[in-house]
């Protein structure tokens, strides 16, 4: 992208960084849309492959645009929640597993005594 003025490059970089921060550090879409996110991942892969092909054939401007669009599609996929929920519903604690009794553990550990040091 040698023909693009530096100020435009800075703006593009700022937009990409802002999109990445929002997608990966901000809240997820409400409600998550995994099917649309998977479509965005597919678009990102295709666009990035096109950007690589453009770069290999010395089309710098097209490669730069493709890379930027690919990053934006990846950000959209992350924001939309492209992954499936794990089986079993929410990620909360299982109801069948009792909470760990740390007080009982500490009492048991105190009964162990000092470790033996081999001579």
C-alpha positions as CSV (number, residue, x, y, z in Angstrom):
1,X,0.0,0.0,0.0
2,X,2.8,2.4,-1.0
3,X,0.4,4.8,-2.7
4,X,-1.7,5.5,0.4
5,X,-0.8,8.6,2.4
6,X,0.6,7.9,5.9
7,X,-2.4,9.6,7.6
8,X,-4.8,7.2,6.0
9,X,-2.7,4.3,7.1
10,X,-2.8,5.5,10.7
11,X,-6.6,5.8,10.5
12,X,-6.9,2.3,9.1
13,X,-4.6,0.9,11.8
14,X,-6.6,2.7,14.5
15,X,-9.9,1.3,13.2
16,X,-8.4,-2.2,13.1
17,X,-7.0,-1.9,16.6
18,X,-10.3,-0.6,17.9
19,X,-12.2,-3.4,16.2
20,X,-9.9,-6.0,17.7
21,X,-10.2,-4.5,21.2
22,X,-14.0,-4.4,21.0
23,X,-14.2,-7.9,19.6
24,X,-11.8,-9.7,21.9
25,X,-11.9,-7.6,25.1
26,X,-15.4,-6.2,25.0
27,X,-18.8,-7.9,25.7
28,X,-20.0,-10.5,23.3
29,X,-23.1,-9.9,21.0
30,X,-26.3,-10.3,22.9
31,X,-27.6,-12.8,22.1
32,X,-24.6,-14.7,20.6
33,X,-25.1,-15.7,16.9
34,X,-22.8,-18.7,16.4
35,X,-24.1,-19.5,12.9
36,X,-23.5,-15.9,11.7
37,X,-20.1,-16.0,13.4
38,X,-19.2,-19.2,11.6
39,X,-20.1,-17.5,8.3
40,X,-17.9,-14.6,9.2
41,X,-15.0,-17.0,9.9
42,X,-15.5,-18.5,6.5
43,X,-15.5,-15.1,4.9
44,X,-12.4,-14.2,6.8
45,X,-10.6,-17.3,5.5
46,X,-11.6,-16.7,1.9
47,X,-10.7,-13.0,2.0
48,X,-7.3,-13.7,3.6
49,X,-6.6,-16.4,1.0
50,X,-7.4,-13.8,-1.7
51,X,-5.1,-11.3,0.1
52,X,-2.3,-13.8,0.1
53,X,-2.8,-14.5,-3.6
54,X,-2.9,-10.8,-4.4
55,X,0.3,-10.2,-2.4
56,X,2.0,-13.1,-4.3
57,X,1.0,-11.6,-7.6
58,X,2.3,-8.1,-6.6
59,X,-1.1,-6.4,-6.2
60,X,-0.1,-4.6,-3.0
61,X,-3.2,-2.4,-2.7
62,X,-5.6,-5.3,-3.2
63,X,-3.6,-7.4,-0.7
64,X,-3.8,-4.6,1.9
65,X,-7.5,-4.2,1.5
66,X,-8.0,-7.9,1.7
67,X,-6.0,-8.2,4.8
68,X,-7.9,-5.4,6.5
69,X,-11.3,-6.9,5.5
70,X,-10.1,-10.3,6.7
71,X,-9.2,-8.9,10.1
72,X,-12.6,-7.1,10.3
73,X,-14.4,-10.4,9.5
74,X,-12.4,-12.2,12.2
75,X,-13.4,-9.5,14.7
76,X,-17.0,-9.9,13.7
77,X,-16.8,-13.6,14.2
78,X,-15.3,-13.2,17.6
79,X,-17.9,-10.7,18.6
80,X,-20.8,-12.8,17.3
81,X,-19.5,-15.9,19.2
82,X,-18.6,-18.2,16.4
83,X,-17.9,-21.2,18.8
84,X,-20.6,-23.6,20.0
85,X,-21.6,-23.7,23.6
86,X,-20.1,-26.7,25.3
87,X,-22.5,-29.7,25.8
88,X,-24.5,-29.6,29.0
89,X,-25.6,-26.0,28.8
90,X,-24.0,-23.2,30.8
91,X,-20.4,-23.1,32.0
92,X,-21.5,-22.9,35.7
93,X,-20.5,-25.5,38.3
94,X,-22.1,-28.9,38.1
95,X,-24.9,-29.5,40.7
96,X,-23.7,-33.0,41.3
97,X,-20.3,-32.1,42.6
98,X,-20.2,-30.8,46.2
99,X,-18.0,-27.8,47.0
100,X,-14.5,-28.6,48.2
101,X,-14.1,-28.5,51.9
102,X,-10.9,-26.5,52.4
103,X,-11.1,-26.5,56.2
104,X,-11.1,-30.3,56.3
105,X,-8.2,-30.3,53.9
106,X,-6.2,-27.9,56.1
107,X,-6.9,-30.0,59.2
108,X,-5.7,-33.1,57.3
109,X,-2.6,-31.4,56.1
110,X,-1.6,-30.2,59.6
111,X,-1.8,-33.9,60.7
112,X,0.9,-34.9,58.2
113,X,3.7,-33.3,60.3
114,X,7.0,-32.1,59.0
115,X,8.4,-33.7,55.9
116,X,11.2,-36.1,56.4
117,X,14.5,-35.1,54.9
118,X,16.6,-38.0,53.7
119,X,20.1,-38.2,55.2
